[in-house]
Amino acid sequence: MNSHPTQILNVDDNDGARYAKTRILQSAGFDVIEAANGTDALEMVRRHLPALVLLDVKLPDINGIEVCRRIKAESDSSSVLVLQTSAALTGRADKIRGLEGGADNYLAAPIEADELIANVNALLRMRRIQVDLRDSEERFRQLTDNIDDVFWMFSVPGRELVYVSPAYATVWGGSAEALRQHPGAWLDAVHADDRARLRARWENLADEPHYDEEFRLHGADGQVRWVRDRLFPVRNARGDVYRVARMSSDITARKEMEALLRTADSNKNQFLATLAHELRNPLSPIRNAAALLGASGEGAAERQARARDVITRQVDHLAHLVDDLLDVARISEGKIVLRNEEVDLKGVIAQAIETAGPLIGTREHSLEVQQPNDDIWVMGDPVRLAQSVGNLLHNAAKFTPAGGAIVLGVEVAGEGEGGQQRVRISVRDNGIGIDEDNLPRIFGMFAQAAVPPDRAPEGLGIGLSLVSHLAELHGGRLEAASPGIGQGSTFTIELPLLRIATGVHEAAPQEPETGAESGGMRVLLVDDNIDAMEMMGFLLAEMGYQPLTTADAGEIEVLALRHKPQVIVLDIGLPGVDGYQVARRLKANAELAHIRLVAHTGYGSPEDRRRAQEAGFDAHLVKPAELSDLEAALRG
């Protein structure tokens, strides 16, 4: 017996007949409830919704056929099975009338017990199949109604629409009703370049009921979208294809991502090729200049001097490349930290010109500086601001043919967002210019502007991106403008104005002291790079210092106590020992604590500078240090 017996409503006005049928059904394990007339029967159906109603046709108030019709007419009870019985109306016409009234079966009395049970079980099996099928259809409908993909089903070979999910209206922009009338209307929205291929697939549906295609579509929003359309056959029990099912997915985002990845891969390859080019360019003259340093004979001194100039320029170029690459890494990780202070733009402009001056001079450009007599102050990092303007000057010099003109201008503009006045720093050139299509992407990382066929790309394509990021960190922005190829370009940094000081000028910067005025200062150099240490020692000796050198960190204290140097220039990255620990040890020694410590290292991040200061270093130089910076660090 079932744990939850199936409920059956037994309706008959004859008490004896009703009792007999109830006992038969109960003995078969069914839960039986009873009614003696049609009115009570309808009420009990509404209240209990039994699985089956065993209904006598002749009832005292309502005819059994009418009771059946009302049960089937109500949406809540339409699935209730009705088995009609009659002892009087047993003719063929009576059975037809009962079945047409909605009954699921019709039995004539007298009914044997086994016949009644067999008919009830047969009807219940049919009901279970119907419920399972309805549940399956409901699950299918809920699934297809709630996915973004379009699900379709067409007949074969007629190609009539059997079903299409609501997403069709969203993706295709058409109505399901119109598609039912014209099943091939979906082709009208397919892109003209793809339509012929898809039409051939559609017309050959009966012979090839499967495909996997990607095509463009004019979507409901009017935008061109990419769709992946998969079609596969649906077979009947004999294995014949009688329908095809389709699943159409919007893959626009995937296509856009693939395009971005292809662009990124292309940019990466271009960047690596350009990096190799930019690194090899200075290495070749450095190698040749190094060979010239050993030259002898007539004019050797002049050739050696020129070789030294070449090496100095090319090392500066390499250092600039390394600085830019490090800044890329810091920007990518969000680790650029500004050291904000009140900054006079005249100092920034002067430092930027000093940085870019050698390249501008080599290209024989004219540089005109246009700035007000008043002092214009902004809040920012003076080093980063000078780097930004210097990068723009470098950029202008690189992309302007020899003998070109560069104009560096500073002006106070109107109020920006928030009502604060702005200052604009512009660099204008008459160089190769920028195509209109390239302007929107010129500030992208590793972006390279198009150059004439007879010129190789210069730079790593990161300078403008750095300037743009630095401007944003200062609360400003970088703008680019160009009339077109061959007509020059203008780059403008716009920053919030702090104040204008009329007629107030800071003292002019003092020239660094020369080596002749070094007073014979003793300097201990500590570096495991023997070449670098010896070359610095030679330079310091030429400048009038008294250099001592060692590559062994263990000798530092002994040498310092013996020779009593005024300054120790110490490489932090020494083999087997931490330069920070060496500095702490020296500062802890009462006899050596007064010696000035200068860190000379390849690590130049703000965190590295902080660690050096905490360890006791008095100055921090990043390799390769400028000669003026070295002298300033030695003297404090």
C-alpha positions in Angstrom: 0.0 0.0 0.0 1.3 3.5 -0.8 2.4 5.7 2.0 0.2 8.4 0.5 -2.8 6.7 -1.0 -4.3 8.1 -4.2 -7.6 9.9 -3.4 -10.7 9.0 -5.4 -14.1 10.7 -5.2 -17.0 8.1 -5.6 -20.2 9.9 -6.7 -23.5 7.8 -6.8 -27.0 8.5 -5.4 -27.6 4.7 -4.8 -26.3 4.0 -1.4 -25.8 0.3 -2.1 -23.9 0.8 -5.3 -21.8 3.5 -3.8 -20.9 1.4 -0.8 -19.9 -1.6 -3.1 -17.6 0.6 -5.3 -16.0 2.2 -2.3 -15.2 -1.1 -0.7 -13.6 -2.4 -4.0 -11.5 0.8 -4.3 -10.4 0.7 -0.6 -9.4 -2.9 -0.9 -7.1 -1.9 -3.7 -5.4 0.7 -1.5 -7.1 3.9 -2.6 -8.3 6.7 -0.3 -12.0 7.1 -1.1 -14.3 10.0 -0.3 -18.0 10.0 -1.3 -20.8 12.3 -2.6 -24.4 11.4 -3.2 -25.3 14.2 -5.7 -23.7 16.5 -8.3 -23.7 19.7 -6.2 -21.7 18.0 -3.3 -19.5 16.3 -5.9 -18.4 19.7 -7.4 -17.8 21.2 -4.0 -15.6 18.2 -2.9 -13.6 18.4 -6.2 -12.9 22.1 -5.5 -11.9 21.4 -1.9 -9.9 18.1 -2.3 -8.8 18.0 -6.0 -8.9 14.2 -6.0 -6.9 12.2 -8.6 -10.0 10.6 -10.1 -13.8 11.0 -9.9 -15.8 7.8 -10.2 -19.0 9.5 -11.5 -22.5 8.0 -12.0 -24.4 9.6 -14.9 -27.9 9.7 -13.3 -27.8 12.0 -10.3 -30.8 13.6 -8.5 -29.8 17.2 -9.0 -27.3 17.6 -11.8 -26.7 15.3 -14.7 -23.4 13.4 -14.4 -22.4 14.5 -17.9 -22.8 18.2 -16.8 -20.9 17.6 -13.6 -18.0 16.2 -15.7 -18.2 19.2 -18.1 -17.9 21.7 -15.1 -15.0 19.8 -13.6 -13.1 19.9 -16.9 -14.0 23.6 -17.4 -12.3 24.8 -14.3 -8.6 25.4 -14.6 -7.8 24.1 -11.2 -9.7 20.8 -11.7 -9.3 20.3 -15.5 -6.6 17.7 -14.9 -8.8 15.6 -12.6 -9.7 12.2 -14.2 -13.3 11.4 -14.6 -14.5 7.7 -15.0 -18.2 7.7 -15.8 -20.5 4.8 -14.9 -24.1 4.0 -15.6 -26.5 1.0 -15.2 -29.2 2.5 -17.4 -27.5 4.6 -20.1 -25.3 1.8 -21.6 -25.8 2.2 -25.3 -23.2 3.2 -27.8 -24.6 6.7 -28.2 -24.6 7.1 -24.3 -20.9 6.3 -24.2 -20.1 8.7 -27.0 -22.1 11.5 -25.3 -20.2 10.9 -22.0 -16.8 10.9 -23.6 -17.6 14.0 -25.7 -18.7 15.6 -22.4 -15.1 15.3 -21.1 -15.0 11.9 -19.5 -11.8 10.0 -19.7 -13.6 6.7 -19.8 -17.1 5.3 -19.7 -18.2 1.9 -18.1 -21.6 0.3 -18.1 -22.8 -1.4 -15.0 -22.7 -4.0 -13.6 -18.9 -3.6 -13.3 -16.7 -6.5 -12.0 -14.3 -5.5 -9.3 -11.2 -6.4 -11.3 -12.5 -4.5 -14.3 -13.1 -1.4 -12.2 -9.6 -1.5 -10.6 -8.0 -2.1 -14.0 -9.7 0.9 -15.5 -8.9 3.1 -12.6 -5.2 2.1 -12.7 -5.0 2.6 -16.4 -6.4 6.1 -16.1 -4.0 6.9 -13.2 -1.0 5.7 -15.2 -2.1 8.0 -18.1 -2.4 10.9 -15.6 1.1 10.3 -14.2 2.5 10.4 -17.8 0.6 13.7 -18.4 1.8 15.2 -15.2 5.4 14.2 -15.9 5.1 15.6 -19.4 3.6 18.8 -18.2 6.3 19.2 -15.5 9.0 18.6 -18.1 7.5 21.2 -20.4 7.3 23.6 -17.6 10.9 23.1 -16.6 11.9 23.5 -20.3 9.9 26.7 -20.6 11.3 28.2 -17.4 14.8 27.4 -18.5 14.4 28.9 -22.0 12.4 31.9 -20.7 15.1 32.9 -18.3 18.3 32.6 -20.4 19.9 35.3 -22.5 20.4 32.9 -25.4 17.7 32.4 -28.1 16.3 28.8 -28.2 14.4 27.8 -31.3 12.8 24.7 -32.7 11.7 24.2 -36.3 10.0 21.3 -38.1 11.8 19.3 -40.7 11.4 19.4 -43.7 8.8 22.1 -43.5 10.8 24.6 -41.4 7.8 25.8 -39.6 8.5 27.4 -36.2 7.6 25.1 -33.3 9.0 27.3 -30.5 11.2 30.3 -29.9 12.2 31.7 -26.5 11.4 35.3 -25.4 15.1 36.3 -25.9 14.4 36.4 -29.6 12.7 39.8 -29.2 15.6 41.1 -27.2 18.4 39.9 -29.5 16.8 40.0 -32.9 14.2 42.7 -32.3 11.4 40.8 -33.9 8.1 39.2 -32.6 7.5 35.5 -32.2 4.2 35.9 -33.9 5.7 37.4 -37.1 8.3 34.6 -37.0 5.6 32.0 -36.9 4.0 33.5 -40.0 7.4 33.8 -41.8 9.9 31.4 -40.2 12.7 32.6 -42.4 12.3 36.3 -41.4 15.2 36.0 -38.9 17.5 36.2 -41.9 16.5 39.8 -42.5 18.5 41.0 -39.4 21.7 39.1 -40.4 24.5 41.3 -41.6 24.5 41.6 -45.4 28.0 40.1 -45.7 26.9 37.0 -43.8 23.4 36.6 -45.0 24.0 34.6 -48.1 26.0 32.0 -46.2 23.3 31.6 -43.5 20.5 31.5 -46.2 22.2 28.6 -47.9 22.4 26.8 -44.5 18.7 27.5 -43.9 17.5 26.3 -47.3 19.6 23.1 -47.0 18.1 22.3 -43.5 16.5 19.0 -44.5 19.8 17.6 -45.9 22.2 19.1 -43.3 20.3 19.6 -40.1 23.3 20.7 -38.1 25.9 23.6 -38.1 27.9 25.8 -35.8 28.2 29.3 -37.3 29.3 32.8 -36.1 27.9 35.8 -37.8 27.0 39.5 -37.3 23.5 40.7 -36.6 21.8 44.1 -36.5 20.4 43.7 -33.0 17.3 45.1 -31.4 19.3 48.2 -30.2 20.5 49.0 -33.7 24.0 48.0 -32.9 25.9 45.3 -34.9 26.4 42.3 -32.6 28.1 38.9 -33.0 26.1 35.7 -32.6 27.1 32.1 -32.4 24.4 29.9 -33.9 24.4 26.2 -33.2 21.8 23.9 -34.8 21.4 20.2 -34.2 18.8 17.5 -35.2 16.0 16.1 -33.0 15.1 12.5 -33.9 12.0 10.4 -33.2 11.9 6.8 -32.0 12.8 5.5 -35.4 15.8 7.7 -35.6 14.4 10.0 -38.3 15.0 13.8 -38.0 11.7 15.5 -37.6 12.8 18.7 -35.9 15.9 20.8 -35.5 16.8 22.8 -32.3 18.9 26.0 -32.4 20.8 27.9 -29.7 21.9 31.4 -30.6 24.3 33.1 -28.2 25.3 36.8 -28.1 29.2 36.6 -28.3 29.8 40.3 -28.9 31.7 40.7 -25.6 33.9 37.7 -26.5 34.6 39.1 -29.9 35.5 42.4 -28.4 37.8 40.7 -25.9 39.5 38.7 -28.6 40.1 42.0 -30.5 41.6 43.6 -27.4 43.8 40.6 -26.8 45.0 40.7 -30.4 45.7 44.4 -30.1 47.5 43.8 -26.7 49.6 41.0 -28.2 50.5 43.2 -31.2 51.4 46.0 -28.8 53.5 43.6 -26.7 55.4 42.4 -29.8 55.9 45.9 -31.0 57.0 47.0 -27.5 59.6 44.2 -27.2 60.9 44.9 -30.7 61.2 48.6 -29.9 62.8 47.9 -26.6 65.4 45.7 -28.3 66.0 48.5 -30.8 66.2 51.2 -28.2 68.7 49.2 -26.1 70.9 48.2 -29.0 71.1 51.7 -30.3 73.1 53.1 -27.3 75.0 49.9 -26.8 76.7 50.1 -30.2 78.2 53.6 -29.7 79.2 52.8 -26.1 81.1 49.7 -27.3 82.8 51.7 -30.1 83.6 54.6 -27.7 85.0 52.2 -25.2 87.4 51.0 -27.8 88.4 54.5 -28.7 89.3 55.2 -25.0 92.5 53.1 -25.5 93.5 54.9 -28.7 97.0 56.4 -28.9 98.9 58.6 -31.4 98.1 61.9 -32.9 94.7 63.3 -32.0 94.1 60.5 -29.4 93.2 63.0 -26.6 90.5 64.6 -28.8 89.1 61.2 -29.9 89.1 60.0 -26.2 87.2 63.2 -25.2 84.6 62.7 -27.8 84.3 59.0 -26.9 83.6 60.0 -23.3 81.0 62.5 -24.4 79.3 59.7 -26.5 79.3 57.3 -23.6 77.9 59.9 -21.2 75.0 60.7 -23.6 74.2 57.1 -24.3 74.3 56.1 -20.6 71.9 59.0 -20.0 69.6 57.6 -22.7 69.7 54.1 -21.1 69.0 55.5 -17.6 66.0 57.3 -19.0 64.7 54.1 -20.6 65.1 52.2 -17.3 63.4 55.0 -15.3 60.4 54.9 -17.7 60.2 51.1 -17.4 60.2 51.3 -13.6 57.5 53.9 -13.7 55.4 51.7 -15.9 55.7 48.9 -13.3 54.8 51.4 -10.5 51.8 52.7 -12.4 50.6 49.2 -13.1 50.8 48.3 -9.4 49.5 51.7 -8.2 52.7 52.4 -6.3 53.6 55.9 -7.6 53.6 58.2 -4.6 53.9 62.0 -5.1 56.0 64.1 -2.7 53.7 67.1 -2.9 54.9 70.6 -2.0 54.4 74.1 -3.3 56.3 74.3 -6.6 57.3 77.3 -8.7 56.8 76.3 -12.3 59.9 78.3 -13.4 62.1 75.8 -11.6 60.2 72.9 -13.2 60.6 74.4 -16.6 64.3 75.1 -16.1 64.9 71.5 -15.0 62.9 70.0 -17.9 64.9 72.1 -20.4 68.1 71.0 -18.8 67.1 67.4 -19.2 65.9 67.6 -22.8 68.5 70.2 -23.9 71.2 67.7 -25.2 68.6 66.0 -27.5 67.2 69.3 -28.7 70.8 70.5 -29.4 71.7 67.3 -31.2 68.7 67.6 -33.5 69.6 71.3 -34.0 66.1 72.5 -33.0 65.2 76.0 -31.9 63.5 76.1 -28.5 61.4 79.2 -27.6 60.2 79.5 -24.0 57.1 81.7 -23.4 56.2 82.1 -19.8 54.9 85.1 -17.6 57.3 87.2 -15.6 55.2 86.4 -12.5 56.0 83.3 -10.4 53.3 80.7 -11.0 52.9 78.2 -8.1 51.2 74.8 -8.1 50.9 72.0 -5.6 52.8 68.9 -6.7 55.9 66.8 -6.9 58.6 69.0 -8.5 60.6 65.9 -9.7 57.5 64.3 -11.4 56.4 67.6 -12.9 59.9 68.2 -14.4 59.9 64.6 -15.6 56.5 65.2 -17.3 57.5 68.4 -19.1 60.9 66.9 -20.0 59.2 63.9 -21.6 57.0 66.2 -23.7 60.2 68.1 -24.8 61.9 64.8 -25.6 58.9 63.7 -27.5 58.8 66.9 -29.6 62.5 66.6 -30.3 62.3 63.0 -31.4 59.4 63.5 -33.8 60.5 66.8 -35.3 62.9 66.7 -38.3 66.4 68.3 -37.8 66.3 72.1 -37.6 62.7 72.2 -36.4 61.0 74.6 -34.0 59.7 73.8 -30.5 57.8 76.2 -28.4 57.3 75.7 -24.6 54.6 77.9 -23.2 53.1 78.5 -19.8 49.9 80.4 -19.3 47.1 80.9 -16.7 43.8 79.7 -18.1 40.2 80.2 -16.9 38.4 78.3 -14.2 38.0 74.6 -14.5 35.7 72.2 -12.6 35.1 73.3 -9.1 35.8 77.0 -9.9 39.6 76.7 -9.5 41.9 78.5 -11.9 44.1 76.3 -14.1 47.6 76.7 -15.5 48.5 75.2 -18.9 52.0 74.0 -19.9 52.1 73.4 -23.6 54.8 72.0 -25.9 54.3 72.7 -29.6 56.4 71.5 -32.5 56.3 71.5 -36.3 57.2 67.8 -36.5 55.5 64.8 -38.1 52.2 65.4 -36.5 49.5 62.9 -35.5 46.8 61.3 -37.6 43.3 62.0 -36.4 42.6 58.3 -35.9 45.6 58.0 -33.6 44.7 60.9 -31.3 42.2 58.9 -29.1 44.8 56.2 -28.4 48.0 58.2 -28.2 48.0 58.1 -24.4 47.6 54.3 -24.2 50.5 52.3 -22.7 52.9 51.2 -25.4 51.0 53.1 -28.0 53.2 54.3 -30.9 52.2 57.1 -33.3 52.4 56.3 -36.9 55.7 57.5 -38.4 56.8 57.9 -42.1 58.0 54.7 -43.8 61.6 55.9 -43.9 61.8 56.2 -40.1 61.8 53.6 -37.4 59.6 54.1 -34.3 61.5 55.9 -31.5 60.9 55.4 -27.8 59.0 52.7 -26.0 55.5 54.2 -26.4 55.2 54.8 -22.7 56.3 58.4 -22.3 53.0 60.0 -23.0 51.1 57.5 -21.0 53.4 58.3 -18.0 52.8 62.0 -18.4 49.0 61.4 -18.6 49.0 59.4 -15.4 51.2 61.9 -13.6 49.0 64.8 -14.7 45.9 62.9 -13.3 47.7 62.2 -10.0 48.3 66.0 -9.8 44.6 66.7 -10.3 45.1 67.7 -13.9 45.1 66.2 -17.4 47.1 65.9 -20.6 45.7 66.9 -23.9 47.0 66.3 -27.5 46.1 68.2 -30.6 47.4 68.0 -34.2 46.1 69.4 -37.5 47.3 66.1 -39.2 50.3 64.3 -40.5 53.3 66.6 -41.3 51.7 69.6 -39.5 53.2 69.3 -36.0 51.4 68.6 -32.7 50.8 70.3 -29.4 50.7 68.6 -26.0 49.3 70.5 -23.0 49.4 69.7 -19.3 46.7 71.4 -17.4 47.1 71.7 -13.6 45.2 73.4 -10.7 46.7 76.8 -10.0 47.9 77.4 -6.4 48.8 81.1 -6.6 50.6 83.8 -8.6 53.3 85.8 -6.9 54.0 89.1 -8.7 57.5 90.3 -8.6 58.7 87.7 -6.1 61.6 85.7 -7.3 63.6 83.0 -5.5 67.4 83.2 -5.5 69.0 81.9 -8.5 70.4 78.4 -8.0 74.1 78.2 -7.3 76.4 76.4 -9.6 77.8 73.3 -8.1 81.3 73.7 -6.7 84.1 72.5 -8.9 86.4 69.7 -8.2 89.3 72.1 -7.7 87.5 73.4 -4.6 87.1 69.9 -3.1 89.8 70.6 -0.6 91.3 67.1 -1.0 88.3 65.5 0.7 88.9 61.8 1.4 86.2 59.5 0.0 86.0 55.7 0.6 84.3 53.9 -2.3 82.7 50.5 -1.6 81.3 48.6 -4.6 81.6 45.0 -5.8 81.5 46.3 -9.4 85.2 46.8 -9.9 84.9 48.7 -13.2 82.3 51.1 -11.8 84.3 51.7 -8.6 87.6 52.3 -10.4 86.0 54.7 -12.9 84.4 56.7 -10.1 87.7 56.7 -8.3 89.4 58.1 -11.4 86.8 60.8 -11.7 87.0 61.8 -8.1 90.8 62.0 -8.3 90.5 64.3 -11.4 88.2 66.5 -9.4 90.7 66.9 -6.6 89.3 64.3 -4.1 91.3 61.6 -2.4 89.5 58.3 -3.3 90.1 55.0 -1.5 88.4 51.9 -2.9 87.5 48.4 -1.7 85.1 45.7 -3.0 85.2 43.9 0.4 82.6 45.1 2.9 84.5 43.5 5.7 87.3 46.0 5.2 85.2 49.1 5.6 85.6 49.8 9.3 89.4 49.0 9.2 90.0 51.3 6.3 87.7 54.0 7.8 89.6 54.0 11.1 93.0 54.0 9.3 92.3 56.7 6.6 89.6 58.7 8.4 87.5 59.5 5.2 85.0 62.4 5.4 82.6 60.4 3.1 81.8 56.8 2.4 80.0 56.0 -0.8 78.5 52.6 -0.3 76.8 50.2 -2.7 73.7 48.7 -0.9 73.6 45.5 -3.0 76.9 44.0 -1.9 77.4 40.2 -2.1 76.8 38.4 1.1 76.0 41.5 3.1 73.2 44.0 3.5 74.3 47.6 2.8 71.7 48.8 5.3 73.2 46.7 8.0 76.7 48.1 7.2 75.4 51.6 7.5 73.8 50.9 10.9 77.0 49.4 12.1 79.1 52.4 11.0 76.7 54.8 12.6 76.8 52.8 15.8 80.6 53.1 16.0 81.4 56.3 18.0 84.6 56.8 16.0 82.9 56.5 12.7 79.4 58.0 13.3 80.5 61.4 12.1 81.4 60.1 8.6 78.9 61.1 5.9 77.3 58.0 4.2 76.1 58.1 0.6 74.1 55.2 -0.8 75.0 54.5 -4.4 72.6 51.8 -5.7 70.4 50.7 -8.6 67.4 50.7 -6.3 65.6 54.1 -6.5 62.0 53.7 -5.4 60.6 55.9 -2.6 60.6 52.8 -0.4 64.3 52.3 -1.1 65.1 55.9 -0.2 63.1 55.6 3.0 65.0 52.4 4.0 68.3 54.1 3.3 67.4 57.1 5.4 66.3 54.9 8.3 69.6 53.0 8.1 71.6 56.1 8.6 72.5 57.2 5.0 72.8 60.9 4.6 72.2 60.9 0.8 70.8 58.4 -1.8 72.1 58.3 -5.4 70.6 56.1 -8.1 73.1 54.5 -10.5 74.3 55.9 -12.8 74.5 59.2 -10.8 75.0 62.5 -12.5 78.4 64.2 -11.6 76.7 67.2 -10.2 74.4 65.0 -8.0 77.5 63.1 -6.8 79.3 66.3 -5.8 76.2 67.5 -4.0 75.8 64.2 -2.2 79.5 64.3 -1.1 79.3 67.8 0.2 75.8 67.6 1.7 
